[in-house]
Amino acid sequence: MDRERGRTYFYIVALFSMGILIYSFYILYNSLTSYQEGQTENLYIGIVVAIIGIGLAFSSLTTLRKRAIMLKEMEKKVLAVEFCDKCSFKKVRLFEKGDYVNKKIGKCTQCNSELSINAIYLEDKKEPDKSPQRVSTSQPSSLTITVCSA
């Protein structure tokens, strides 16, 4: 339902902006024809109004484009992987504010050992959502970062 409403809003704003753009060019054309007839004041007013209309239409269309890109980016999910070092239990869940790699988050539901966040990543739309499962490979329990200063 929200996606349909967003799509309708997008089309209404795009049509409105295109209408303003077309009307601005019409005003510009009329002001040029009135100038040929000797009415110079209509030329200046028409040019000012047309430039304002064209500017507003382009501004509206570029803002709409940026909003569409931003909404597409917001659809992506950031996931956190909970991992137990003892039994290799792995659970993928949505990222929460304050999560970081190697954060101790509680006890494992399988073996009652320490459970920590092993990875944080952006969801790939090509892969289906994975349910909690056991992982047979062992993963490193800590991350070492070496910083060299000059």
Backbone hydrogen bonds, N-H to C=O, Kabsch-Sander energy under -0.5 kcal/mol:
donor,donor_aa,acceptor,acceptor_aa,energy
5,R,1,M,-2.1
6,G,2,D,-2.5
7,R,3,R,-2.2
8,T,4,E,-2.4
9,Y,5,R,-2.3
10,F,6,G,-2.2
11,Y,7,R,-2.2
12,I,8,T,-2.4
13,V,9,Y,-2.6
14,A,10,F,-2.3
15,L,11,Y,-2.6
16,F,12,I,-2.5
17,S,13,V,-2.6
18,M,14,A,-2.4
19,G,15,L,-2.4
20,I,16,F,-2.3
21,L,17,S,-2.3
22,I,18,M,-2.6
23,Y,19,G,-2.6
24,S,20,I,-2.3
25,F,21,L,-2.0
26,Y,22,I,-1.9
27,I,23,Y,-2.4
28,L,24,S,-2.3
29,Y,25,F,-2.3
30,N,26,Y,-2.6
31,S,27,I,-2.4
32,L,28,L,-1.9
33,T,29,Y,-2.1
34,S,30,N,-2.2
35,Y,31,S,-1.6
36,Q,32,L,-1.6
37,E,33,T,-0.9
38,G,35,Y,-1.5
39,Q,34,S,-2.6
40,T,38,G,-1.1
43,L,39,Q,-0.9
44,Y,40,T,-1.7
45,I,41,E,-2.0
46,G,42,N,-2.3
47,I,43,L,-2.4
48,V,44,Y,-2.2
49,V,45,I,-2.6
50,A,46,G,-2.5
51,I,47,I,-2.5
52,I,48,V,-2.3
53,G,49,V,-2.5
54,I,50,A,-2.8
55,G,51,I,-2.4
56,L,52,I,-2.5
57,A,53,G,-2.4
58,F,54,I,-2.5
59,S,55,G,-2.3
60,S,56,L,-2.5
61,L,57,A,-2.4
62,T,58,F,-2.4
63,T,59,S,-2.3
64,L,60,S,-2.2
65,R,61,L,-2.0
66,K,62,T,-2.3
67,R,63,T,-2.3
68,A,64,L,-2.1
69,I,65,R,-2.0
70,M,66,K,-2.4
71,L,67,R,-2.7
72,K,68,A,-1.8
73,E,69,I,-1.9
74,M,70,M,-2.0
75,E,71,L,-0.8
76,K,73,E,-1.1
79,L,77,K,-0.5
79,L,121,Y,-3.2
80,A,93,R,-3.2
81,V,119,A,-3.1
82,E,80,A,-0.6
82,E,91,K,-3.5
83,F,116,S,-3.3
84,C,89,F,-2.2
85,D,83,F,-0.5
85,D,114,E,-0.6
88,S,84,C,-1.3
90,K,133,Q,-1.8
91,K,82,E,-2.5
93,R,80,A,-2.7
95,F,78,V,-2.9
99,D,96,E,-2.1
102,N,117,I,-3.7
103,K,100,Y,-1.6
105,I,115,L,-2.8
106,G,115,L,-1.0
108,C,113,S,-3.1
112,N,108,C,-1.2
115,L,106,G,-3.1
116,S,83,F,-2.2
117,I,103,K,-1.9
118,N,81,V,-3.4
118,N,116,S,-0.6
119,A,81,V,-0.9
121,Y,79,L,-2.4
123,E,77,K,-3.5
125,K,123,E,-0.6
127,E,124,D,-1.0
133,Q,90,K,-1.8
135,V,88,S,-2.1
145,I,143,L,-0.5
147,V,145,I,-0.5
148,C,146,T,-0.5
